[in-house]
């Protein structure tokens, strides 16, 4: 799935998805994380990495 498609399905901008993808985000709303997981059909723990 492209960032464009994910952006459209989740309802957040491509720029914000890019920030998350490239590990430049300082924070993420839980509701955004849940929306991404709903689209990707995964669990929150599947997309989080402890640095």
HELIX and SHEET records of a PDB file:
HELIX    1   1 UNK A    3  UNK A   10  1                                   8    
HELIX    2   2 UNK A   14  UNK A   21  1                                   8    
HELIX    3   3 UNK A   30  UNK A   40  1                                  11    
HELIX    4   4 UNK A   44  UNK A   47  1                                   4    
END                                                                             
